[in-house]
Amino acid sequence: MKKITNKSNFYTLVQHYKESHDFKKLRDTTKRDYQVNLNRALITKVNDKTIANYKLKELSRSVFKQGYDEWLNKGIRTANYTLSVLQKVFNYGKELELITDNPTRGITRVKETNRKVIWTPEQVKIFLDHAYDNWKTVNIGLIVHMAYSFGQRIGDIRELQWSNIDFEKEELNLEQSKRRAKVHLPIYDKNLMKMLWEQVERFGEISKYVAPSLVTNSSGYKPYTKQEISRHVNRIKRECNLPSELYASDMRRTAVTEMVESGKDIASIMSVSGHQNPSSLKPYLKHTLKSALVALSDRKNLW
């Protein structure tokens, strides 16, 4: 690898970071997410020059502020995540004494508003019927189906391995990536159970992942990336005439909201969602007629 000094360009620092212990200890899916976002930053043009070609001594808050404004066109979450990944690279550069300051520090991030969008049962069914109808999107359908059925994050479901499923007990055992909470979930959905058995026949002997990407490389099957899932989901939505505002990531919110509205107690919901604090469920609590009916249905009449 090319020797790095404080006169090197930013691309060289990124390449060294990707060979560092800090990067190598990350989970494989996190590595891929980091690389996608780092590549986005590297090819971004600021003042007619890609960020990749800026010398380390030329990097400034102004350069990355302009880059950040460009990434916001891809979405607030994408822009903020890209900035977070860059901070990892610059912290590494500071440890090597290649830079004295982190040029992304002090950039004001746009605050992401809490999404409130949920899918209706009819929309979920339309989506899954269409996804399962084409062998190229069966695995996308299965990922979305499991996220909805189990109330889990798409990111965890896309990495699901056969070791996470106990077919004899019909149970899913999962350690969530965000909070490291361990959840043990019964598989009540018989249609989902049937799909999983069919998936064993298709991929059980050739992939450790339950619903891998169909694009393979020399190392075999890999999980879908977030970008791949988003691309497939968007295409299926268009083909089904479903609202563009629906995201696959909304499935967890949809499932938890349905549990709340059906009158399930908070402790039971937390055992599924993995939340440690009841206050974390506040965004899912909605003042609706349905939830009010559940709350008032068992009250005694005064006369």
N, C-alpha and C positions, 0 to 999 in steps of 0.2 A: 504494500500500500504506500501511496505517496506520502513522503514526510510532511508533517504539518507544522507550520510556524504562524506567528501572528500576521505574516504577510500572505498567508494562504487565503483562498476564497471560501465562502460559506459552504459550498458543495463539499469541499474536502473535510470540513469539520463534521458535516452530517455523515459522511462515509465513515469517519473514525468513530463517531458515536455509535453507529450501527454495528461496529466491531467490538464495542466496549462490553464489559461485564454488566453494566447498568442496563444495556439494551438486551443482551442475551438472556438475562434472568426473567425477562417478561414472558407472559404466556404467548403462545404462537399467534393466537388471534389478535392479541394486543399489538404484537410486532407488526402484523399486517396492517392494522388500523393506523399505527404510527407511520408506517412507510407511505400509505396513501396520503396522509395529511402532510408529511414532509415533502413528498413529491409535488403536492399542490403548492406549497410554499416556494419550493425551488424554481418552479416554472413561472411564477408570478412576476410580471414585469412592473418595475417601479422606475420612473424616469428613463424609459427606453432600455433598461437593462434588467435581465432576470436576477432575482435575489440570489440564485445559485452563484452568479459571477461576481457578486460584491465581495471585495476583500474584507477580512474580519475587521480591519481598522476603519473600514468605510461604513460599517453597519451602525445604524442609529435608530432611535425611537421613531423618527419620521419615516424611515423606510418601511418599518413594520406596521406603523399606523396606516400608511397608504395600502399596504398589503392586506391588512385587516379589513379595511373598508371594501376592498375587492372581494374578500372571502365572504363578507356579509351577503353578497349576491347569491351565494349558495345556501344561505340560511344562518340564523344566529347560532344555533348549536354547532354547526360545522365550523364557523369562524372562531368561536370560543375554544373548541377542541383543538383546532390547528394552533392557536396561540399557546395553549397549555403544552402541547407536544414540543413546540419551539423552546419553551422555557426549560424543558428537560435538556435539550441540546445545549443551550447557553449555560446552564448550571454545570454541565460537563466541561464546557469550554473554560469556565472560570476555574474549575479544579485543576485544569492543565495549565493555568495561568496564561492562556492565549488571549483572553479578553478580561477586562477589569470590571465590566458592568453588563448586566443583562438588558439589551436594548428593547425587549418586550415589556419590561417592568414599567408600570405607570400608564400603560395604555388602558383607557377606560373601556371596559367591555359593555356591550349592549346586554341588558338584562333580559333573559328569556322568560317570557310570561308562561305561567302554568297552563298547559293545554287542558281543555275540558271536553274535547271531542271523544265521543264513544260511538261504537258501532251498534246498530240495532241487530237483533237475532236474524232478521230477514237479510240484512246486508252481509252478515257473516256467512249465511247459507249460500247466497248467490256467489260470493267470492270463492268459497270452498268447492262448490259444485263445478265451477268453471276451472279452477286450478286442478282438481282431480280428474278432469275430463281430458287432460293432455299430459302424456307421460313426461314431457319436458318440464312441466311445472308441478308435478305430483309432490316433489320434495318441498317446494315452496308452500304448497297447500298444507302439507303435514306440519311444517314449522309454525305456520300461522294458527293451524288447528290446535296444536299443543299449547301455544302461548295463550290462546283463548280458554282452552279447557282447564289448564292448570293455573292461570293467572300469573304467569311468569314473564320475564323480559325476553324479547326476541333474541337478544345477545346471548343469553344463557341457553335458550332452546336450540339455536343454530349450532352450538358446540356439543349438544347432547350426544353421549356415547352409549353403546349397548350396556356397559357396566352400570349405567344409571337406572336401568329398568329391571325390575324383578318380575319376570313374566309369570312365575308361579303364584306370587302374591298379588299380581296386577297392581304394581306400585311403582311410582317414580321417586327416586332418591336423588336430591340435587343440592349442591352447595352453590349458593348464589354468588356471582362474581362481585357485586357491588358491596354487600355487607358481610359476605362470607357466612350468611345464615344458612343453616341446613334445614331443608324442608323434606317431608316424607308425605307424598300425596297419592291417594288411591286413584286408580284409573276407572272411574265410573262410566265413562262414555264408551259404550260397547262398539260403536262405529269406529272410534279412535283405536280401540284395542284391536279390532279387526285389521285396520290399516297398519298397525305396528307389526302384526304377525306377517302381513304381506310384505312389509318392508324388510323383515328378517330374511325372507326368501330372496329378495332382490339384492340386498347389500350386506347381509349378516356375515358372509364369509370374505367379502372383499373390502369392507370399510368398517373402521371402528366407530364411525359417526352414524347416527341414526338417519339423518337426512342430509347427506353431503351434497356439495355442488357437483353437477354432472361434468364439469370441466376438470379433467385430471391432468396431472403432470408426472414427472419422473418419480416423485415420492408417493404417488397414488391419490386417493380422494382426500379432499380438504373441505372444511366447512365453508359455507357461503360467507362472503364478506358482507358488511352492512350495506355497502353500495350496490352489490349484486342483488340483495334481497329487495332493496328499495326500487331498483330498476324493474325487476320482475313484477313486484306488487303493483307498481304504477301502470304497467302494461295491462295486467289483468283487470285493474279498475277501469281503465279506458274501454276495454273490450266488453265489460259488463255494465258500462254506463253508471258506475258507482261514483259518488262525490270525490273529487280530487283531494278534499280536506282530510279524508280518512287515511291514517298511516297504520302500518303493521304494528308499530310500537304502541298504538292505542289499545291493543288487545288486552294488555295487562290491566289498564285502567277500566276497560269495559267489563272485564271479569270481576274485578274488585267492586266496582259500582253495582253490578248485578247482585253480588253477595250482600252488600249493604242494603239495597232496596228490598231484598227478599227477607230481611229481618234477621240475618245471621248475627250472632253476637261478636263483639270486637275481638275477643280472645281467639275465637275460631278463625276469623278472617286473618288475623296476624299469623296464625300457624301456617296459613297458605302463602300469604304475601311475604313473610319473612321480616316484617317491620318489627322493630324493637320497642317502639314507643307508640301508644295509642294516638298521640297527637299527629303522628305521621300520616294517619289515615284521614285527617281533616279535609284534604283536597278532594277526597272521594265522597264526602258526605254532601248530599244534595237535598235541598228542600223541595220535594216533589209530592204530588198527590199520592203516588204509589207508596212512597216511604211513610207518609202520614197515615195512610190506611193500615199499613202493617203495625205502626206504633199504637194506633187507637183501637185496633180490632178486638183486642181481648179485655178492654176496660168494661167494667160493670155499669149497667144502667142505674141511675139513681132511684128509679121506680118503675 
